[in-house]
Each structure stands twice: as C-alpha cells, then as structure tokens.
C-alpha cells in the first residue's frame, strides 16, 4: 500500500501477478483518483508517496500515478495563481506578503533592482511605498507554463516629496516561477513594456525612469476625465478612458489644429449662459477635434463635472450652437509635449504618434484630438499638451507574449 502524508489510504494497490484480472486495474484507477483528491485537498507533495512493499505493481499503475501527479500539480498551479491575484493587492496596499507562500530565497529582478531574499523582496515594496503615492492595477494573471504564472499590470507612482510631483507610470508583465509540487513562489521577474532590454541592470530602464522623473509639465489640481494607462512605451502610452460628459462648440472654418476658436462660447455656457443661470466648475483638459484631410479644428469640447450623471442633468445652453453629449469608454494612444502649442507642433506630434502605432502593429483611426491642460499664464516649458488618436479593434487584455529580456 501507499503512505500519503503519514496517512494510509485503503484500499491500497496490491502486488499483481503477470495475469491479474481487469477488475484489479479498475480498482487501481479508483485509487489513483483518490490520490488526486486526497493530495489536492491537503496540499501534500506527491513525492511523499512511498511504496511500502518496495515496487510498483505494473506499468499501468505507474502511468496512473504520473497522471495523478500531473493533475495534482495543475491544481496547485491554479490555486497559486488565484492566491497571487489576491496577495498582490495586499503587497501594494500594506507592504506585506503571505510569507509561507514565498521561498525565503526568492529571486526578485526588474530592470533597475535585484534582490535574492524574501526580506529584500518586501523591503523593496516598503521603500517604494514610503517615497511614492502608489496605485497598482492588475489587468490579468494566468498559468502560462508547467512552472510559470504570468501577470500583466500597471503601476503608477507619484513622488510626493518633489514640488512638481513627478508621475512615474510603468506597465509590464511579471513572470513567477513556482514549485508545482508545493505552490511555493521561487522567483519574480518583471518585464517593462517600454524597454527592449529588461535584464538587470538596464541602462535603458534607468534612463526611462529618469525621463519621467524630470517631466515637469503641470497638470492643474482640478477635475479631469478618469483614465487608466494600459501600456506605457518610451514615446507614447495607451489609455482606457471612462465615459464622461462634454459641452461642445463648432470652430470657425479653416481653424488650425491649435486654434482657440470656440473657447469663449463654451466659457460663456460654463459660467452662466445656460437655462439655470448656473456657474459650473472649470475642468481640464480642453479637447479639440481635428479633421484629418485638412488638419483643421472642427469641434472644441469642455469636460463637464462628474457630479452630472447624464446629459439631461446638464443645464441647457442659451446659445443653440452649444451641444451636450456623452463620450463613451474608449481606447486611445497618447503622446505628450510641452509649449503653447503651435500648429506645426501639433501636426508633427500627430504624425510621429501615428507612425509609432503602425510600427507597433496597432490600427489608428483617422483624425485625432489635441488636449490642452493649462491656462494661458502657465510658462511654455510647464505646459502639458497631448495628441490623442483612437484605436480600432484594440483587444484588452492583450494575449500573453514572450517578454523582452
């Protein structure tokens, strides 16, 4: 018979002769299922199974045992995947991990840091939490191999110590190596979407973080549409915007990409030229939609406060040219630049972004938007401007790809 975790399972496999009856094989299958059920419920390593009588009774028994062990390990990998999904939340919210599920010698590596112990692993997160306001979003996590689990994520870190509060946003994948017999996490390796070379120590990774740290464009402390960065590359990022309401006005014929035509009409509506004579709060950014063939601005939009739940709750404009609408959830690619901006800078950044998207295999939609975040008194080098291009057929979360080393 077999001993499992110090317990004896009966009925056990008996030593069979060369001509054992088919019924004995049927009982072996039943016992193999018992082994899987017992092992998965108690999380017992299969290698603790021992043959008390000293040998396997047949090749058929050996096959059944191997199949049982494979099923048990598959169960453990799925259980570990579910565990990591919940433990990641605790890691970034509290700076703690469930220590019993991580090897004391866990190997952690990302492009700019490396640790070879569980204490170092936890210290790294606690250090980041002490310096940054952190937000972590787990997009997907799945078993991707016999010993690997892969997670995709976004991590946003705002360095509150600095007056310009630099925003360091990183997206990427984590590949966990797991002992499938025990569910213990042996290693954690991060791969950043922005890098070609991810192995520690990556000069490319250091420069990528430094560029974000030194990005001094200001975002006013007023309401802005909610979005999540899904992919952060070196030159641009991909966002998912939540729905929001806008008031919009047509712009004059022949208005350039950076034209301000339409601003005064929208400002009048916002500050009282409406049916309720209500003065509403200014938000950011101001969006301008640009027609692709002529590069002419056609519509300017003000984002409405989120306290308005739908278009019917917005006061009606007195100017019939002012419209109100709901912008639905959308995926957009975004490139950022500073300055006033000028028409040629807007066109230049749109062309650059479109070329980058085509290079990376995305499908940019015709047309684009300019987003301007700052009031006229903000110095050019501190101004935040963005070009946004909507993406067609963007699937999220993306299929798991081989990470770049």
C-alpha positions as CSV (number, residue, x, y, z in Angstrom):
1,X,0.0,0.0,0.0
2,X,0.9,3.7,-0.2
3,X,1.6,6.1,2.6
4,X,0.4,9.7,1.9
5,X,1.5,12.5,4.4
6,X,1.8,9.9,7.1
7,X,-1.7,8.5,6.5
8,X,-2.6,5.2,5.0
9,X,-5.1,5.0,2.1
10,X,-7.2,1.9,1.8
11,X,-8.0,0.1,-0.4
12,X,-4.3,0.2,-1.5
13,X,-2.6,-1.1,-4.6
14,X,-1.7,-4.8,-4.2
15,X,1.2,-6.5,-5.9
16,X,-0.2,-8.1,-9.0
17,X,1.0,-11.1,-10.9
18,X,1.6,-11.3,-14.6
19,X,-2.0,-12.3,-15.3
20,X,-4.0,-10.1,-12.9
21,X,-7.7,-9.7,-13.7
22,X,-9.0,-6.5,-15.4
23,X,-11.1,-5.7,-12.3
24,X,-7.8,-5.1,-10.4
25,X,-6.9,-2.5,-13.0
26,X,-10.3,-0.8,-12.5
27,X,-9.6,-0.6,-8.7
28,X,-6.2,0.9,-9.5
29,X,-7.9,3.7,-11.4
30,X,-10.2,4.4,-8.5
31,X,-7.2,4.6,-6.1
32,X,-5.4,7.0,-8.5
33,X,-8.4,9.3,-8.3
34,X,-8.4,9.0,-4.5
35,X,-4.7,10.0,-4.6
36,X,-5.5,13.1,-6.6
37,X,-8.5,14.0,-4.4
38,X,-6.6,13.5,-1.1
39,X,-3.4,15.2,-2.3
40,X,-5.1,18.3,-3.7
41,X,-7.2,18.8,-0.7
42,X,-4.3,18.5,1.7
43,X,-1.7,20.3,-0.5
44,X,0.6,17.3,0.1
45,X,3.7,17.0,-2.2
46,X,3.3,13.9,-4.3
47,X,6.9,12.9,-3.7
48,X,5.9,11.9,-0.1
49,X,4.1,8.9,-1.5
50,X,6.2,5.8,-0.8
51,X,5.8,2.2,-1.8
52,X,5.6,0.2,1.4
53,X,6.0,-3.1,-0.4
54,X,9.0,-1.8,-2.4
55,X,7.9,-1.8,-6.1
56,X,5.2,-0.7,-8.5
57,X,2.8,-3.4,-9.4
58,X,2.6,-2.7,-13.1
59,X,3.3,-0.2,-15.9
60,X,-0.3,0.7,-15.8
61,X,-0.1,1.7,-12.2
62,X,2.9,3.9,-12.9
63,X,1.1,5.7,-15.7
64,X,-1.9,6.3,-13.4
65,X,0.3,7.7,-10.7
66,X,2.1,10.0,-13.2
67,X,-1.3,11.2,-14.4
68,X,-2.5,11.7,-10.8
69,X,0.6,13.8,-10.0
70,X,0.2,15.9,-13.2
71,X,-3.4,16.7,-12.2
72,X,-2.3,17.5,-8.6
73,X,0.4,19.9,-9.8
74,X,-2.0,21.5,-12.3
75,X,-4.4,22.1,-9.4
76,X,-1.7,23.6,-7.3
77,X,-0.6,26.0,-10.1
78,X,-4.2,27.2,-10.5
79,X,-4.6,27.6,-6.7
80,X,-1.3,29.6,-6.6
81,X,-2.5,31.8,-9.5
82,X,-5.6,32.7,-7.5
83,X,-3.5,33.3,-4.4
84,X,-1.2,35.7,-6.2
85,X,-4.1,37.7,-7.6
86,X,-5.2,38.5,-4.0
87,X,-1.8,38.7,-2.4
88,X,-0.6,41.3,-4.9
89,X,-3.3,43.7,-3.6
90,X,-2.1,43.2,0.0
91,X,1.5,43.7,-1.2
92,X,0.9,47.2,-2.6
93,X,-1.7,48.3,-0.1
94,X,0.0,47.2,3.1
95,X,3.6,46.3,2.1
96,X,3.1,42.7,3.3
97,X,3.1,39.3,1.8
98,X,1.9,35.9,3.0
99,X,5.4,34.7,3.8
100,X,4.6,31.0,3.9
101,X,3.9,31.1,0.1
102,X,7.2,32.6,-0.9
103,X,10.6,31.0,-0.7
104,X,13.0,32.6,1.9
105,X,15.4,32.8,-1.0
106,X,13.0,34.2,-3.6
107,X,14.8,35.8,-6.5
108,X,13.4,39.2,-7.5
109,X,14.6,41.1,-10.6
110,X,13.4,44.1,-12.6
111,X,15.4,46.3,-15.0
112,X,16.7,48.5,-12.2
113,X,16.7,46.5,-9.0
114,X,17.5,43.0,-7.8
115,X,17.1,41.0,-4.5
116,X,17.8,37.4,-3.5
117,X,15.7,37.0,-0.4
118,X,12.2,37.4,0.8
119,X,13.2,40.1,3.2
120,X,14.7,42.1,0.3
121,X,11.6,41.5,-1.8
122,X,9.4,43.0,0.9
123,X,11.9,45.8,1.7
124,X,11.7,46.9,-1.9
125,X,8.0,47.4,-1.9
126,X,8.0,49.1,1.6
127,X,10.7,51.5,0.4
128,X,8.6,52.5,-2.7
129,X,5.5,53.0,-0.5
130,X,7.4,55.3,1.8
131,X,8.5,57.6,-1.1
132,X,5.6,57.4,-3.5
133,X,1.8,57.5,-3.5
134,X,1.3,54.2,-5.3
135,X,-1.6,52.7,-7.4
136,X,-1.4,49.2,-8.7
137,X,-3.8,47.7,-11.2
138,X,-3.7,44.0,-12.1
139,X,-5.0,43.5,-15.6
140,X,-4.7,39.7,-15.9
141,X,-3.0,36.7,-14.4
142,X,-2.8,33.2,-15.7
143,X,-0.9,29.9,-15.6
144,X,1.4,30.1,-18.6
145,X,3.6,27.0,-18.2
146,X,4.2,23.9,-16.0
147,X,6.1,26.1,-13.6
148,X,5.2,29.7,-14.6
149,X,2.4,32.2,-13.8
150,X,2.3,35.5,-15.8
151,X,0.6,38.7,-14.7
152,X,0.1,42.0,-16.6
153,X,-0.2,45.2,-14.6
154,X,0.1,49.0,-14.4
155,X,1.9,50.7,-11.5
156,X,1.6,54.5,-11.0
157,X,3.9,56.2,-8.5
158,X,3.7,59.9,-7.6
159,X,6.8,61.2,-5.8
160,X,5.1,63.4,-3.3
161,X,8.4,64.8,-1.9
162,X,9.1,66.9,-5.0
163,X,7.2,70.1,-5.7
164,X,6.3,69.1,-9.3
165,X,5.1,65.7,-8.0
166,X,6.6,63.6,-10.9
167,X,4.4,60.8,-12.1
168,X,6.3,57.5,-12.8
169,X,4.0,55.1,-14.6
170,X,5.2,51.6,-15.6
171,X,3.3,48.9,-17.3
172,X,4.5,45.4,-18.0
173,X,4.4,41.7,-17.0
174,X,5.6,39.7,-14.1
175,X,6.7,36.1,-14.6
176,X,6.6,34.0,-11.5
177,X,8.4,30.7,-11.2
178,X,6.6,28.4,-8.9
179,X,7.4,24.9,-7.5
180,X,4.4,23.0,-8.8
181,X,4.7,20.4,-6.1
182,X,4.2,22.8,-3.2
183,X,2.9,26.1,-4.7
184,X,5.9,28.0,-3.3
185,X,6.9,31.1,-5.3
186,X,10.6,30.8,-6.2
187,X,11.2,33.9,-8.3
188,X,9.6,37.1,-9.5
189,X,10.9,38.7,-12.7
190,X,9.4,42.0,-14.1
191,X,9.5,43.0,-17.8
192,X,8.6,46.6,-18.7
193,X,6.7,47.4,-21.9
194,X,8.8,50.4,-22.6
195,X,12.2,48.6,-22.8
196,X,14.0,46.5,-25.4
197,X,16.5,45.3,-22.7
198,X,14.9,44.3,-19.4
199,X,17.7,42.3,-17.7
200,X,19.2,43.9,-14.6
201,X,21.0,46.4,-14.7
202,X,19.3,48.1,-17.7
203,X,20.7,51.5,-18.6
204,X,17.6,51.9,-20.8
205,X,15.5,51.3,-17.8
206,X,17.3,53.9,-15.7
207,X,17.0,56.5,-18.4
208,X,13.3,55.7,-18.9
209,X,12.6,56.4,-15.2
210,X,14.8,59.5,-15.2
211,X,12.9,61.0,-18.1
212,X,9.6,60.5,-16.3
213,X,11.2,62.0,-13.1
214,X,12.3,65.1,-15.0
215,X,9.0,65.6,-16.8
216,X,7.9,68.9,-15.3
217,X,4.7,69.6,-17.3
218,X,2.0,70.7,-14.8
219,X,-1.5,69.2,-14.5
220,X,-3.8,71.6,-12.7
221,X,-5.4,70.4,-9.5
222,X,-8.9,70.4,-11.0
223,X,-11.2,67.6,-12.2
224,X,-10.1,65.6,-15.3
225,X,-11.6,62.6,-17.0
226,X,-10.7,59.3,-15.4
227,X,-8.4,57.0,-17.4
228,X,-6.1,54.1,-16.8
229,X,-2.7,53.7,-18.6
230,X,-2.8,50.2,-20.0
231,X,0.5,50.3,-22.0
232,X,3.4,52.7,-21.3
233,X,6.0,52.8,-24.0
234,X,9.1,55.0,-24.3
235,X,7.4,57.5,-26.7
236,X,3.7,57.1,-26.0
237,X,1.1,55.4,-23.9
238,X,-2.3,53.6,-24.5
239,X,-5.2,54.6,-22.2
240,X,-8.7,53.5,-21.4
241,X,-11.0,56.4,-20.7
242,X,-14.1,56.0,-18.6
243,X,-17.3,57.7,-20.0
244,X,-17.7,61.4,-19.4
245,X,-19.9,64.3,-20.4
246,X,-18.9,67.3,-22.5
247,X,-20.2,70.5,-23.8
248,X,-19.0,71.3,-27.3
249,X,-19.0,74.1,-29.8
250,X,-18.1,74.3,-33.5
251,X,-15.0,76.1,-34.5
252,X,-14.6,78.5,-37.3
253,X,-13.9,77.4,-40.9
254,X,-10.2,76.9,-41.5
255,X,-9.2,76.9,-37.9
256,X,-5.7,75.5,-37.4
257,X,-5.0,72.5,-35.1
258,X,-4.0,74.8,-32.2
259,X,-6.8,77.3,-32.7
260,X,-8.7,78.6,-29.7
261,X,-11.9,79.4,-31.7
262,X,-14.9,78.2,-29.7
263,X,-13.4,78.7,-26.3
264,X,-15.2,81.9,-25.4
265,X,-18.6,80.4,-26.4
266,X,-18.0,77.4,-24.2
267,X,-16.8,79.5,-21.3
268,X,-19.9,81.6,-21.5
269,X,-22.1,78.5,-21.2
270,X,-20.0,77.2,-18.3
271,X,-20.2,80.4,-16.3
272,X,-23.9,81.2,-16.6
273,X,-25.2,81.4,-20.2
274,X,-27.5,78.4,-19.5
275,X,-31.1,77.8,-18.6
276,X,-30.3,77.5,-14.9
277,X,-28.0,80.6,-14.9
278,X,-25.6,78.3,-13.2
279,X,-21.9,78.8,-12.9
280,X,-20.1,75.5,-13.2
281,X,-16.6,74.5,-12.3
282,X,-13.8,74.6,-14.9
283,X,-12.2,71.2,-15.7
284,X,-9.2,70.1,-17.7
285,X,-8.2,69.4,-20.4
286,X,-9.9,71.3,-23.3
287,X,-10.2,68.9,-26.2
288,X,-10.1,70.0,-29.9
289,X,-11.1,67.5,-32.6
290,X,-9.1,67.8,-35.8
291,X,-10.2,66.7,-39.3
292,X,-7.5,64.6,-40.9
293,X,-7.6,65.7,-44.5
294,X,-7.2,69.4,-43.9
295,X,-5.7,69.4,-40.4
296,X,-8.4,71.9,-39.4
297,X,-10.0,72.1,-36.0
298,X,-13.8,71.4,-36.2
299,X,-15.0,71.0,-32.6
300,X,-13.9,72.2,-29.2
301,X,-15.1,70.4,-26.0
302,X,-15.2,71.2,-22.3
303,X,-15.4,68.3,-19.9
304,X,-18.3,68.6,-17.5
305,X,-18.0,67.9,-13.8
306,X,-18.6,64.2,-12.8
307,X,-21.4,65.2,-10.5
308,X,-23.6,65.4,-13.6
309,X,-24.8,61.8,-14.1
310,X,-26.1,62.2,-17.7
311,X,-26.7,64.8,-20.4
312,X,-30.3,65.5,-19.1
313,X,-28.9,66.8,-15.8
314,X,-26.8,69.4,-17.5
315,X,-28.4,72.9,-17.8
316,X,-29.5,73.7,-21.4
317,X,-27.3,76.2,-23.2
318,X,-28.7,79.5,-24.3
319,X,-26.5,79.5,-27.4
320,X,-28.0,77.0,-29.9
321,X,-24.6,76.3,-31.3
322,X,-23.5,74.6,-28.0
323,X,-24.2,70.9,-27.8
324,X,-24.0,68.4,-24.9
325,X,-23.1,64.8,-25.3
326,X,-21.7,61.7,-23.5
327,X,-18.3,60.4,-24.6
328,X,-18.3,56.6,-24.2
329,X,-15.5,54.4,-23.0
330,X,-12.6,54.5,-25.5
331,X,-9.1,53.3,-26.1
332,X,-6.6,56.0,-27.2
333,X,-2.9,56.3,-27.9
334,X,-1.4,59.5,-26.4
335,X,1.8,61.4,-27.0
336,X,2.8,64.3,-24.7
337,X,4.7,67.6,-25.5
338,X,5.2,71.0,-23.9
339,X,4.9,74.5,-25.3
340,X,1.9,76.8,-26.2
341,X,1.4,74.7,-28.7
342,X,1.8,75.8,-32.3
343,X,0.0,74.4,-35.3
344,X,3.1,72.7,-36.7
345,X,4.0,71.1,-33.4
346,X,0.5,69.5,-33.2
347,X,0.8,68.1,-36.7
348,X,4.3,66.9,-36.1
349,X,3.3,65.0,-33.0
350,X,0.3,63.5,-34.6
351,X,2.4,62.2,-37.5
352,X,5.0,60.8,-35.1
353,X,2.4,59.1,-33.0
354,X,0.6,57.6,-36.0
355,X,3.9,56.2,-37.3
356,X,4.8,54.7,-34.0
357,X,1.4,53.0,-33.7
358,X,1.7,51.5,-37.2
359,X,5.2,50.3,-36.4
360,X,3.9,48.5,-33.3
361,X,1.1,46.8,-35.1
362,X,-1.9,49.0,-33.9
363,X,-4.7,50.4,-36.0
364,X,-5.0,54.1,-35.5
365,X,-8.3,55.7,-36.5
366,X,-8.3,58.7,-39.0
367,X,-8.5,62.0,-37.2
368,X,-7.2,63.0,-33.8
369,X,-7.6,65.3,-30.8
370,X,-5.5,67.9,-29.1
371,X,-5.8,68.1,-25.3
372,X,-4.6,71.3,-23.6
373,X,-4.4,71.3,-19.8
374,X,-3.1,74.7,-18.7
375,X,-4.3,78.3,-18.5
376,X,-2.6,81.0,-20.6
377,X,-0.4,82.1,-17.7
378,X,1.5,78.8,-17.5
379,X,5.1,79.1,-18.8
380,X,5.6,77.1,-22.1
381,X,8.0,74.6,-20.6
382,X,5.5,73.7,-17.9
383,X,2.5,73.3,-20.2
384,X,1.0,69.9,-20.7
385,X,-0.3,69.2,-24.2
386,X,-1.3,65.8,-25.7
387,X,-2.3,64.4,-29.1
388,X,-4.8,61.6,-28.9
389,X,-5.6,59.0,-31.6
390,X,-8.4,56.5,-31.1
391,X,-7.5,52.8,-31.7
392,X,-9.7,50.5,-33.8
393,X,-10.0,46.8,-32.9
394,X,-8.0,47.2,-29.7
395,X,-8.3,44.0,-27.7
396,X,-7.7,44.1,-23.9
397,X,-6.2,42.4,-22.1
398,X,-3.8,41.5,-24.8
399,X,-2.6,38.0,-25.4
400,X,0.4,36.9,-23.4
401,X,3.5,37.4,-25.4
402,X,7.1,36.3,-24.8
403,X,8.7,39.1,-22.6
404,X,11.7,41.0,-23.8
405,X,14.8,40.0,-21.9
